[in-house]
Amino acid sequence: MANEATEREDILTDVRVEKVFLECLASESDNESDKLKIDGIVHDAVFHRAHLYAHTDEIFAMLLELPPEFMVSGQGKGYSFLGACLDKNGRQWTGQHLLMEELMLMGIAIEKVKILLPRKCWGIFPGGMPYFAVLDQ
């Protein structure tokens, strides 16, 4: 039982998010048709479509570890980016906004995360940060 809990906790970690993110990035030498550009909050990313596809299940598993308020099936149906530093058990998995953004960028790229309102509306939210929903259904 303890091993299962340990394995479960290791699904969403700062090291894992960074590793998968770097593995999914496109290189300058890749064909343009293989690239997918995603606009983030502060940073944009250009992913390689095949690399994203290879990591889709892993990315989705990490997204499912976010608090239930992010889940479309949950009561919140979307939550502030500022809450993405916690996992579904209320534990902080990172203190770096960059890693939180990397996770959201990958989620958008695999079409499992949606930004709820356009950038021009973000100012109405706490901290001027967007709300995201994880398409968990």
N, CA, C and O atoms as a GROMACS GRO file, in nm:
protein
  548
    1MET      N    1   0.082  -0.119   0.000
    1MET     CA    2   0.000   0.000   0.000
    1MET      C    3   0.086   0.126   0.000
    1MET      O    4   0.056   0.221  -0.071
    2ALA      N    5   0.193   0.127   0.078
    2ALA     CA    6   0.281   0.243   0.084
    2ALA      C    7   0.347   0.269  -0.051
    2ALA      O    8   0.365   0.385  -0.089
    3ASN      N    9   0.383   0.163  -0.123
    3ASN     CA   10   0.444   0.180  -0.256
    3ASN      C   11   0.347   0.245  -0.353
    3ASN      O   12   0.388   0.330  -0.433
    4GLU      N   13   0.220   0.207  -0.347
    4GLU     CA   14   0.121   0.268  -0.434
    4GLU      C   15   0.109   0.418  -0.406
    4GLU      O   16   0.100   0.497  -0.499
    5ALA      N   17   0.108   0.456  -0.280
    5ALA     CA   18   0.097   0.597  -0.244
    5ALA      C   19   0.220   0.673  -0.294
    5ALA      O   20   0.207   0.784  -0.346
    6THR      N   21   0.338   0.614  -0.278
    6THR     CA   22   0.461   0.679  -0.324
    6THR      C   23   0.459   0.695  -0.475
    6THR      O   24   0.492   0.802  -0.526
    7GLU      N   25   0.419   0.591  -0.547
    7GLU     CA   26   0.412   0.600  -0.693
    7GLU      C   27   0.312   0.706  -0.734
    7GLU      O   28   0.338   0.782  -0.828
    8ARG      N   29   0.201   0.713  -0.668
    8ARG     CA   30   0.097   0.809  -0.701
    8ARG      C   31   0.147   0.952  -0.682
    8ARG      O   32   0.119   1.040  -0.764
    9GLU      N   33   0.221   0.976  -0.576
    9GLU     CA   34   0.273   1.109  -0.549
    9GLU      C   35   0.374   1.152  -0.655
    9GLU      O   36   0.391   1.272  -0.680
   10ASP      N   37   0.440   1.056  -0.716
   10ASP     CA   38   0.545   1.087  -0.813
   10ASP      C   39   0.491   1.119  -0.952
   10ASP      O   40   0.570   1.146  -1.043
   11ILE      N   41   0.363   1.117  -0.972
   11ILE     CA   42   0.306   1.146  -1.104
   11ILE      C   43   0.328   1.292  -1.141
   11ILE      O   44   0.367   1.322  -1.254
   12LEU      N   45   0.305   1.383  -1.048
   12LEU     CA   46   0.320   1.525  -1.075
   12LEU      C   47   0.434   1.580  -0.990
   12LEU      O   48   0.419   1.602  -0.870
   13THR      N   49   0.548   1.601  -1.054
   13THR     CA   50   0.664   1.658  -0.985
   13THR      C   51   0.727   1.764  -1.075
   13THR      O   52   0.709   1.762  -1.197
   14ASP      N   53   0.800   1.854  -1.013
   14ASP     CA   54   0.868   1.956  -1.092
   14ASP      C   55   0.969   1.895  -1.188
   14ASP      O   56   0.983   1.941  -1.301
   15VAL      N   57   1.040   1.792  -1.144
   15VAL     CA   58   1.140   1.727  -1.229
   15VAL      C   59   1.074   1.660  -1.349
   15VAL      O   60   1.123   1.669  -1.462
   16ARG      N   61   0.962   1.594  -1.325
   16ARG     CA   62   0.893   1.524  -1.434
   16ARG      C   63   0.834   1.622  -1.535
   16ARG      O   64   0.846   1.600  -1.656
   17VAL      N   65   0.772   1.727  -1.488
   17VAL     CA   66   0.714   1.827  -1.580
   17VAL      C   67   0.824   1.884  -1.669
   17VAL      O   68   0.808   1.892  -1.791
   18GLU      N   69   0.934   1.924  -1.610
   18GLU     CA   70   1.044   1.983  -1.686
   18GLU      C   71   1.102   1.884  -1.787
   18GLU      O   72   1.130   1.921  -1.901
   19LYS      N   73   1.119   1.760  -1.746
   19LYS     CA   74   1.174   1.656  -1.835
   19LYS      C   75   1.084   1.634  -1.956
   19LYS      O   76   1.132   1.634  -2.070
   20VAL      N   77   0.956   1.615  -1.932
   20VAL     CA   78   0.862   1.590  -2.042
   20VAL      C   79   0.852   1.714  -2.131
   20VAL      O   80   0.850   1.702  -2.254
   21PHE      N   81   0.847   1.831  -2.071
   21PHE     CA   82   0.839   1.955  -2.149
   21PHE      C   83   0.957   1.964  -2.246
   21PHE      O   84   0.938   1.989  -2.365
   22LEU      N   85   1.078   1.944  -2.195
   22LEU     CA   86   1.197   1.954  -2.280
   22LEU      C   87   1.197   1.848  -2.389
   22LEU      O   88   1.242   1.874  -2.501
   23GLU      N   89   1.148   1.729  -2.358
   23GLU     CA   90   1.142   1.621  -2.457
   23GLU      C   91   1.039   1.650  -2.567
   23GLU      O   92   1.051   1.596  -2.677
   24CYS      N   93   0.940   1.732  -2.538
   24CYS     CA   94   0.834   1.761  -2.635
   24CYS      C   95   0.865   1.881  -2.725
   24CYS      O   96   0.797   1.902  -2.825
   25LEU      N   97   0.965   1.959  -2.690
   25LEU     CA   98   0.996   2.077  -2.770
   25LEU      C   99   1.049   2.041  -2.908
   25LEU      O  100   1.118   1.940  -2.926
   26ALA      N  101   1.017   2.124  -3.005
   26ALA     CA  102   1.070   2.109  -3.140
   26ALA      C  103   1.207   2.175  -3.147
   26ALA      O  104   1.240   2.261  -3.066
   27SER      N  105   1.284   2.133  -3.245
   27SER     CA  106   1.413   2.198  -3.269
   27SER      C  107   1.401   2.283  -3.395
   27SER      O  108   1.308   2.266  -3.474
   28GLU      N  109   1.494   2.373  -3.412
   28GLU     CA  110   1.491   2.460  -3.530
   28GLU      C  111   1.497   2.382  -3.660
   28GLU      O  112   1.445   2.427  -3.762
   29SER      N  113   1.562   2.267  -3.657
   29SER     CA  114   1.579   2.188  -3.779
   29SER      C  115   1.456   2.104  -3.816
   29SER      O  116   1.452   2.045  -3.923
   30ASP      N  117   1.357   2.098  -3.727
   30ASP     CA  118   1.236   2.021  -3.756
   30ASP      C  119   1.154   2.087  -3.866
   30ASP      O  120   1.156   2.210  -3.882
   31ASN      N  121   1.082   2.006  -3.942
   31ASN     CA  122   0.993   2.058  -4.046
   31ASN      C  123   0.884   2.143  -3.981
   31ASN      O  124   0.835   2.111  -3.873
   32GLU      N  125   0.848   2.250  -4.047
   32GLU     CA  126   0.743   2.339  -3.995
   32GLU      C  127   0.612   2.264  -3.973
   32GLU      O  128   0.540   2.294  -3.878
   33SER      N  129   0.582   2.167  -4.058
   33SER     CA  130   0.456   2.093  -4.044
   33SER      C  131   0.454   2.005  -3.919
   33SER      O  132   0.348   1.963  -3.874
   34ASP      N  133   0.572   1.977  -3.862
   34ASP     CA  134   0.582   1.896  -3.740
   34ASP      C  135   0.572   1.982  -3.614
   34ASP      O  136   0.563   1.928  -3.504
   35LYS      N  137   0.573   2.112  -3.630
   35LYS     CA  138   0.576   2.203  -3.515
   35LYS      C  139   0.436   2.252  -3.479
   35LYS      O  140   0.350   2.268  -3.564
   36LEU      N  141   0.418   2.273  -3.349
   36LEU     CA  142   0.292   2.327  -3.298
   36LEU      C  143   0.327   2.436  -3.197
   36LEU      O  144   0.386   2.408  -3.093
   37LYS      N  145   0.291   2.561  -3.228
   37LYS     CA  146   0.320   2.674  -3.140
   37LYS      C  147   0.200   2.700  -3.050
   37LYS      O  148   0.086   2.709  -3.095
   38ILE      N  149   0.229   2.710  -2.920
   38ILE     CA  150   0.125   2.737  -2.820
   38ILE      C  151   0.164   2.863  -2.745
   38ILE      O  152   0.275   2.875  -2.695
   39ASP      N  153   0.069   2.956  -2.736
   39ASP     CA  154   0.091   3.080  -2.661
   39ASP      C  155   0.054   3.057  -2.516
   39ASP      O  156  -0.053   3.006  -2.484
   40GLY      N  157   0.146   3.097  -2.427
   40GLY     CA  158   0.123   3.082  -2.285
   40GLY      C  159   0.092   3.213  -2.218
   40GLY      O  160   0.051   3.310  -2.283
   41ILE      N  161   0.110   3.217  -2.089
   41ILE     CA  162   0.083   3.337  -2.011
   41ILE      C  163   0.196   3.438  -2.032
   41ILE      O  164   0.173   3.553  -2.069
   42VAL      N  165   0.317   3.392  -2.008
   42VAL     CA  166   0.436   3.475  -2.024
   42VAL      C  167   0.525   3.419  -2.135
   42VAL      O  168   0.589   3.494  -2.209
   43HIS      N  169   0.528   3.286  -2.146
   43HIS     CA  170   0.614   3.218  -2.242
   43HIS      C  171   0.531   3.144  -2.346
   43HIS      O  172   0.419   3.100  -2.318
   44ASP      N  173   0.586   3.133  -2.463
   44ASP     CA  174   0.527   3.052  -2.569
   44ASP      C  175   0.616   2.930  -2.587
   44ASP      O  176   0.733   2.931  -2.547
   45ALA      N  177   0.562   2.825  -2.646
   45ALA     CA  178   0.641   2.704  -2.671
   45ALA      C  179   0.611   2.654  -2.811
   45ALA      O  180   0.500   2.667  -2.862
   46VAL      N  181   0.712   2.596  -2.873
   46VAL     CA  182   0.696   2.530  -3.002
   46VAL      C  183   0.728   2.384  -2.979
   46VAL      O  184   0.843   2.346  -2.953
   47PHE      N  185   0.625   2.302  -2.990
   47PHE     CA  186   0.637   2.159  -2.966
   47PHE      C  187   0.651   2.082  -3.097
   47PHE      O  188   0.611   2.130  -3.203
   48HIS      N  189   0.707   1.964  -3.086
   48HIS     CA  190   0.712   1.871  -3.198
   48HIS      C  191   0.591   1.779  -3.181
   48HIS      O  192   0.575   1.715  -3.077
   49ARG      N  193   0.507   1.773  -3.282
   49ARG     CA  194   0.381   1.698  -3.272
   49ARG      C  195   0.402   1.551  -3.234
   49ARG      O  196   0.328   1.498  -3.150
   50ALA      N  197   0.500   1.486  -3.293
   50ALA     CA  198   0.523   1.344  -3.263
   50ALA      C  199   0.570   1.325  -3.119
   50ALA      O  200   0.534   1.226  -3.055
   51HIS      N  201   0.650   1.417  -3.069
   51HIS     CA  202   0.698   1.407  -2.932
   51HIS      C  203   0.582   1.426  -2.834
   51HIS      O  204   0.574   1.356  -2.733
   52LEU      N  205   0.494   1.521  -2.864
   52LEU     CA  206   0.375   1.539  -2.781
   52LEU      C  207   0.290   1.414  -2.780
   52LEU      O  208   0.244   1.369  -2.675
   53TYR      N  209   0.270   1.357  -2.898
   53TYR     CA  210   0.188   1.236  -2.910
   53TYR      C  211   0.246   1.124  -2.824
   53TYR      O  212   0.172   1.052  -2.757
   54ALA      N  213   0.379   1.110  -2.826
   54ALA     CA  214   0.445   1.006  -2.749
   54ALA      C  215   0.427   1.025  -2.598
   54ALA      O  216   0.433   0.928  -2.522
   55HIS      N  217   0.405   1.147  -2.555
   55HIS     CA  218   0.392   1.178  -2.412
   55HIS      C  219   0.250   1.213  -2.370
   55HIS      O  220   0.228   1.253  -2.256
   56THR      N  221   0.153   1.197  -2.459
   56THR     CA  222   0.016   1.239  -2.429
   56THR      C  223  -0.038   1.177  -2.301
   56THR      O  224  -0.093   1.248  -2.217
   57ASP      N  225  -0.024   1.047  -2.285
   57ASP     CA  226  -0.078   0.982  -2.165
   57ASP      C  227  -0.011   1.033  -2.038
   57ASP      O  228  -0.077   1.054  -1.937
   58GLU      N  229   0.120   1.054  -2.045
   58GLU     CA  230   0.194   1.103  -1.929
   58GLU      C  231   0.153   1.246  -1.893
   58GLU      O  232   0.136   1.278  -1.776
   59ILE      N  233   0.138   1.329  -1.994
   59ILE     CA  234   0.095   1.467  -1.971
   59ILE      C  235  -0.044   1.469  -1.909
   59ILE      O  236  -0.070   1.542  -1.813
   60PHE      N  237  -0.134   1.389  -1.966
   60PHE     CA  238  -0.272   1.385  -1.915
   60PHE      C  239  -0.274   1.334  -1.771
   60PHE      O  240  -0.350   1.385  -1.689
   61ALA      N  241  -0.193   1.234  -1.740
   61ALA     CA  242  -0.187   1.182  -1.603
   61ALA      C  243  -0.141   1.291  -1.506
   61ALA      O  244  -0.194   1.301  -1.395
   62MET      N  245  -0.044   1.372  -1.546
   62MET     CA  246   0.002   1.482  -1.460
   62MET      C  247  -0.109   1.584  -1.441
   62MET      O  248  -0.129   1.633  -1.330
   63LEU      N  249  -0.181   1.617  -1.548
   63LEU     CA  250  -0.291   1.713  -1.538
   63LEU      C  251  -0.400   1.664  -1.443
   63LEU      O  252  -0.460   1.743  -1.370
   64LEU      N  253  -0.426   1.535  -1.444
   64LEU     CA  254  -0.529   1.478  -1.357
   64LEU      C  255  -0.491   1.484  -1.209
   64LEU      O  256  -0.575   1.461  -1.123
   65GLU      N  257  -0.367   1.515  -1.179
   65GLU     CA  258  -0.322   1.530  -1.042
   65GLU      C  259  -0.346   1.670  -0.987
   65GLU      O  260  -0.327   1.694  -0.868
   66LEU      N  261  -0.390   1.763  -1.072
   66LEU     CA  262  -0.420   1.899  -1.027
   66LEU      C  263  -0.547   1.898  -0.941
   66LEU      O  264  -0.623   1.801  -0.946
   67PRO      N  265  -0.571   2.004  -0.864
   67PRO     CA  266  -0.690   2.009  -0.779
   67PRO      C  267  -0.820   1.989  -0.859
   67PRO      O  268  -0.827   2.024  -0.976
   68PRO      N  269  -0.921   1.932  -0.794
   68PRO     CA  270  -1.047   1.903  -0.863
   68PRO      C  271  -1.116   2.026  -0.923
   68PRO      O  272  -1.196   2.013  -1.015
   69GLU      N  273  -1.085   2.144  -0.870
   69GLU     CA  274  -1.146   2.267  -0.924
   69GLU      C  275  -1.107   2.289  -1.070
   69GLU      O  276  -1.180   2.356  -1.143
   70PHE      N  277  -0.997   2.235  -1.112
   70PHE     CA  278  -0.954   2.250  -1.252
   70PHE      C  279  -1.034   2.161  -1.347
   70PHE      O  280  -1.045   2.191  -1.466
   71MET      N  281  -1.090   2.053  -1.295
   71MET     CA  282  -1.152   1.952  -1.380
   71MET      C  283  -1.290   1.995  -1.429
   71MET      O  284  -1.372   2.046  -1.353
   72VAL      N  285  -1.313   1.974  -1.557
   72VAL     CA  286  -1.443   2.006  -1.616
   72VAL      C  287  -1.552   1.926  -1.545
   72VAL      O  288  -1.666   1.973  -1.531
   73SER      N  289  -1.519   1.805  -1.501
   73SER     CA  290  -1.617   1.722  -1.433
   73SER      C  291  -1.638   1.764  -1.287
   73SER      O  292  -1.730   1.717  -1.222
   74GLY      N  293  -1.553   1.852  -1.236
   74GLY     CA  294  -1.560   1.895  -1.096
   74GLY      C  295  -1.656   2.010  -1.077
   74GLY      O  296  -1.714   2.061  -1.172
   75GLN      N  297  -1.671   2.050  -0.954
   75GLN     CA  298  -1.762   2.160  -0.922
   75GLN      C  299  -1.713   2.293  -0.978
   75GLN      O  300  -1.794   2.376  -1.020
   76GLY      N  301  -1.583   2.313  -0.979
   76GLY     CA  302  -1.529   2.441  -1.023
   76GLY      C  303  -1.531   2.459  -1.174
   76GLY      O  304  -1.551   2.571  -1.223
   77LYS      N  305  -1.512   2.352  -1.247
   77LYS     CA  306  -1.508   2.354  -1.394
   77LYS      C  307  -1.404   2.451  -1.449
   77LYS      O  308  -1.419   2.504  -1.559
   78GLY      N  309  -1.299   2.472  -1.372
   78GLY     CA  310  -1.191   2.561  -1.411
   78GLY      C  311  -1.144   2.640  -1.291
   78GLY      O  312  -1.222   2.670  -1.200
   79TYR      N  313  -1.014   2.674  -1.291
   79TYR     CA  314  -0.957   2.736  -1.173
   79TYR      C  315  -0.843   2.827  -1.213
   79TYR      O  316  -0.790   2.817  -1.324
   80SER      N  317  -0.804   2.914  -1.122
   80SER     CA  318  -0.697   3.008  -1.146
   80SER      C  319  -0.563   2.938  -1.165
   80SER      O  320  -0.532   2.840  -1.097
   81PHE      N  321  -0.484   2.990  -1.257
   81PHE     CA  322  -0.348   2.943  -1.277
   81PHE      C  323  -0.272   2.939  -1.145
   81PHE      O  324  -0.188   2.851  -1.124
   82LEU      N  325  -0.300   3.032  -1.057
   82LEU     CA  326  -0.230   3.041  -0.929
   82LEU      C  327  -0.249   2.917  -0.842
   82LEU      O  328  -0.168   2.890  -0.753
   83GLY      N  329  -0.355   2.841  -0.867
   83GLY     CA  330  -0.380   2.718  -0.791
   83GLY      C  331  -0.310   2.596  -0.848
   83GLY      O  332  -0.318   2.488  -0.790
   84ALA      N  333  -0.244   2.611  -0.960
   84ALA     CA  334  -0.180   2.496  -1.026
   84ALA      C  335  -0.050   2.453  -0.960
   84ALA      O  336   0.012   2.357  -1.005
   85CYS      N  337  -0.008   2.521  -0.854
   85CYS     CA  338   0.113   2.480  -0.781
   85CYS      C  339   0.083   2.366  -0.684
   85CYS      O  340   0.174   2.307  -0.627
   86LEU      N  341  -0.046   2.337  -0.664
   86LEU     CA  342  -0.088   2.232  -0.572
   86LEU      C  343  -0.136   2.110  -0.649
   86LEU      O  344  -0.177   2.121  -0.764
   87ASP      N  345  -0.129   1.994  -0.584
   87ASP     CA  346  -0.187   1.874  -0.645
   87ASP      C  347  -0.327   1.854  -0.585
   87ASP      O  348  -0.372   1.933  -0.503
   88LYS      N  349  -0.393   1.749  -0.627
   88LYS     CA  350  -0.531   1.726  -0.584
   88LYS      C  351  -0.542   1.695  -0.434
   88LYS      O  352  -0.653   1.696  -0.379
   89ASN      N  353  -0.429   1.667  -0.369
   89ASN     CA  354  -0.429   1.641  -0.226
   89ASN      C  355  -0.388   1.764  -0.145
   89ASN      O  356  -0.369   1.757  -0.024
   90GLY      N  357  -0.375   1.879  -0.214
   90GLY     CA  358  -0.340   2.003  -0.147
   90GLY      C  359  -0.192   2.019  -0.118
   90GLY      O  360  -0.152   2.112  -0.048
   91ARG      N  361  -0.110   1.930  -0.172
   91ARG     CA  362   0.034   1.939  -0.153
   91ARG      C  363   0.095   2.024  -0.264
   91ARG      O  364   0.055   2.014  -0.380
   92GLN      N  365   0.191   2.106  -0.228
   92GLN     CA  366   0.259   2.189  -0.328
   92GLN      C  367   0.362   2.104  -0.402
   92GLN      O  368   0.453   2.048  -0.341
   93TRP      N  369   0.346   2.094  -0.536
   93TRP     CA  370   0.440   2.015  -0.615
   93TRP      C  371   0.550   2.103  -0.675
   93TRP      O  372   0.655   2.053  -0.715
   94THR      N  373   0.525   2.235  -0.683
   94THR     CA  374   0.625   2.329  -0.730
   94THR      C  375   0.597   2.467  -0.674
   94THR      O  376   0.484   2.499  -0.636
   95GLY      N  377   0.700   2.548  -0.670
   95GLY     CA  378   0.685   2.688  -0.632
   95GLY      C  379   0.722   2.778  -0.748
   95GLY      O  380   0.734   2.900  -0.732
   96GLN      N  381   0.738   2.719  -0.866
   96GLN     CA  382   0.782   2.794  -0.983
   96GLN      C  383   0.668   2.810  -1.084
   96GLN      O  384   0.614   2.712  -1.136
   97HIS      N  385   0.633   2.934  -1.112
   97HIS     CA  386   0.528   2.960  -1.211
   97HIS      C  387   0.567   2.907  -1.349
   97HIS      O  388   0.480   2.864  -1.425
   98LEU      N  389   0.695   2.909  -1.380
   98LEU     CA  390   0.740   2.859  -1.509
   98LEU      C  391   0.701   2.712  -1.529
   98LEU      O  392   0.656   2.675  -1.637
   99LEU      N  393   0.718   2.630  -1.427
   99LEU     CA  394   0.682   2.488  -1.438
   99LEU      C  395   0.532   2.469  -1.448
   99LEU      O  396   0.485   2.381  -1.520
  100MET      N  397   0.458   2.550  -1.376
  100MET     CA  398   0.312   2.544  -1.386
  100MET      C  399   0.269   2.580  -1.528
  100MET      O  400   0.180   2.516  -1.586
  101GLU      N  401   0.333   2.682  -1.584
  101GLU     CA  402   0.300   2.723  -1.720
  101GLU      C  403   0.339   2.615  -1.820
  101GLU      O  404   0.265   2.590  -1.916
  102GLU      N  405   0.453   2.551  -1.800
  102GLU     CA  406   0.495   2.444  -1.890
  102GLU      C  407   0.391   2.332  -1.892
  102GLU      O  408   0.358   2.280  -1.998
  103LEU      N  409   0.338   2.294  -1.775
  103LEU     CA  410   0.235   2.191  -1.768
  103LEU      C  411   0.110   2.235  -1.845
  103LEU      O  412   0.053   2.156  -1.920
  104MET      N  413   0.069   2.359  -1.827
  104MET     CA  414  -0.050   2.409  -1.897
  104MET      C  415  -0.026   2.417  -2.048
  104MET      O  416  -0.116   2.384  -2.125
  105LEU      N  417   0.092   2.459  -2.089
  105LEU     CA  418   0.124   2.464  -2.233
  105LEU      C  419   0.114   2.325  -2.295
  105LEU      O  420   0.057   2.309  -2.404
  106MET      N  421   0.168   2.226  -2.227
  106MET     CA  422   0.158   2.089  -2.280
  106MET      C  423   0.013   2.043  -2.282
  106MET      O  424  -0.030   1.977  -2.377
  107GLY      N  425  -0.063   2.077  -2.180
  107GLY     CA  426  -0.204   2.040  -2.176
  107GLY      C  427  -0.284   2.103  -2.289
  107GLY      O  428  -0.370   2.038  -2.349
  108ILE      N  429  -0.256   2.228  -2.319
  108ILE     CA  430  -0.323   2.294  -2.432
  108ILE      C  431  -0.283   2.226  -2.561
  108ILE      O  432  -0.366   2.204  -2.649
  109ALA      N  433  -0.155   2.193  -2.574
  109ALA     CA  434  -0.105   2.131  -2.697
  109ALA      C  435  -0.169   1.995  -2.723
  109ALA      O  436  -0.192   1.960  -2.839
  110ILE      N  437  -0.198   1.919  -2.618
  110ILE     CA  438  -0.262   1.788  -2.639
  110ILE      C  439  -0.414   1.798  -2.633
  110ILE      O  440  -0.484   1.696  -2.634
  111GLU      N  441  -0.465   1.920  -2.625
  111GLU     CA  442  -0.608   1.950  -2.626
  111GLU      C  443  -0.681   1.892  -2.505
  111GLU      O  444  -0.794   1.846  -2.514
  112LYS      N  445  -0.612   1.896  -2.389
  112LYS     CA  446  -0.672   1.854  -2.263
  112LYS      C  447  -0.685   1.969  -2.164
  112LYS      O  448  -0.737   1.951  -2.054
  113VAL      N  449  -0.638   2.088  -2.203
  113VAL     CA  450  -0.652   2.208  -2.121
  113VAL      C  451  -0.707   2.319  -2.208
  113VAL      O  452  -0.669   2.335  -2.324
  114LYS      N  453  -0.797   2.394  -2.149
  114LYS     CA  454  -0.858   2.507  -2.218
  114LYS      C  455  -0.844   2.631  -2.131
  114LYS      O  456  -0.868   2.627  -2.010
  115ILE      N  457  -0.805   2.742  -2.194
  115ILE     CA  458  -0.804   2.872  -2.124
  115ILE      C  459  -0.948   2.923  -2.132
  115ILE      O  460  -1.006   2.929  -2.240
  116LEU      N  461  -1.005   2.961  -2.018
  116LEU     CA  462  -1.148   2.989  -2.014
  116LEU      C  463  -1.191   3.123  -2.074
  116LEU      O  464  -1.303   3.135  -2.123
  117LEU      N  465  -1.105   3.223  -2.070
  117LEU     CA  466  -1.139   3.352  -2.129
  117LEU      C  467  -1.018   3.407  -2.205
  117LEU      O  468  -0.905   3.372  -2.172
  118PRO      N  469  -1.040   3.492  -2.304
  118PRO     CA  470  -0.928   3.549  -2.378
  118PRO      C  471  -0.840   3.637  -2.291
  118PRO      O  472  -0.883   3.687  -2.186
  119ARG      N  473  -0.717   3.656  -2.336
  119ARG     CA  474  -0.616   3.733  -2.262
  119ARG      C  475  -0.668   3.870  -2.218
  119ARG      O  476  -0.636   3.915  -2.108
  120LYS      N  477  -0.746   3.937  -2.301
  120LYS     CA  478  -0.793   4.071  -2.267
  120LYS      C  479  -0.883   4.072  -2.142
  120LYS      O  480  -0.904   4.177  -2.083
  121CYS      N  481  -0.935   3.957  -2.103
  121CYS     CA  482  -1.022   3.948  -1.986
  121CYS      C  483  -0.948   3.902  -1.860
  121CYS      O  484  -1.007   3.903  -1.752
  122TRP      N  485  -0.823   3.864  -1.870
  122TRP     CA  486  -0.751   3.809  -1.754
  122TRP      C  487  -0.743   3.906  -1.638
  122TRP      O  488  -0.735   3.863  -1.523
  123GLY      N  489  -0.745   4.034  -1.665
  123GLY     CA  490  -0.734   4.135  -1.559
  123GLY      C  491  -0.845   4.129  -1.456
  123GLY      O  492  -0.829   4.181  -1.346
  124ILE      N  493  -0.957   4.067  -1.490
  124ILE     CA  494  -1.068   4.058  -1.395
  124ILE      C  495  -1.045   3.948  -1.291
  124ILE      O  496  -1.114   3.942  -1.190
  125PHE      N  497  -0.947   3.861  -1.317
  125PHE     CA  498  -0.919   3.750  -1.226
  125PHE      C  499  -0.814   3.789  -1.122
  125PHE      O  500  -0.737   3.882  -1.144
  126PRO      N  501  -0.811   3.718  -1.009
  126PRO     CA  502  -0.709   3.746  -0.906
  126PRO      C  503  -0.568   3.738  -0.964
  126PRO      O  504  -0.532   3.642  -1.031
  127GLY      N  505  -0.489   3.840  -0.937
  127GLY     CA  506  -0.352   3.843  -0.985
  127GLY      C  507  -0.339   3.862  -1.135
  127GLY      O  508  -0.229   3.855  -1.190
  128GLY      N  509  -0.451   3.887  -1.202
  128GLY     CA  510  -0.449   3.902  -1.348
  128GLY      C  511  -0.414   3.773  -1.420
  128GLY      O  512  -0.371   3.775  -1.536
  129MET      N  513  -0.431   3.661  -1.352
  129MET     CA  514  -0.395   3.531  -1.408
  129MET      C  515  -0.518   3.464  -1.468
  129MET      O  516  -0.628   3.476  -1.416
  130PRO      N  517  -0.497   3.391  -1.578
  130PRO     CA  518  -0.610   3.324  -1.643
  130PRO      C  519  -0.661   3.205  -1.563
  130PRO      O  520  -0.593   3.154  -1.474
  131TYR      N  521  -0.780   3.164  -1.597
  131TYR     CA  522  -0.837   3.042  -1.544
  131TYR      C  523  -0.826   2.935  -1.652
  131TYR      O  524  -0.845   2.961  -1.770
  132PHE      N  525  -0.793   2.813  -1.607
  132PHE     CA  526  -0.778   2.699  -1.696
  132PHE      C  527  -0.874   2.590  -1.655
  132PHE      O  528  -0.910   2.578  -1.537
  133ALA      N  529  -0.916   2.511  -1.751
  133ALA     CA  530  -0.996   2.391  -1.723
  133ALA      C  531  -0.927   2.272  -1.785
  133ALA      O  532  -0.877   2.278  -1.897
  134VAL      N  533  -0.924   2.162  -1.708
  134VAL     CA  534  -0.870   2.036  -1.758
  134VAL      C  535  -0.989   1.957  -1.811
  134VAL      O  536  -1.085   1.931  -1.739
  135LEU      N  537  -0.981   1.919  -1.938
  135LEU     CA  538  -1.088   1.844  -2.003
  135LEU      C  539  -1.071   1.696  -1.968
  135LEU      O  540  -1.014   1.618  -2.044
  136ASP      N  541  -1.120   1.660  -1.851
  136ASP     CA  542  -1.098   1.528  -1.796
  136ASP      C  543  -1.204   1.426  -1.834
  136ASP      O  544  -1.197   1.311  -1.792
  137GLN      N  545  -1.300   1.466  -1.912
  137GLN     CA  546  -1.408   1.373  -1.952
  137GLN      C  547  -1.389   1.328  -2.094
  137GLN      O  548  -1.469   1.250  -2.146
   0.00000   0.00000   0.00000
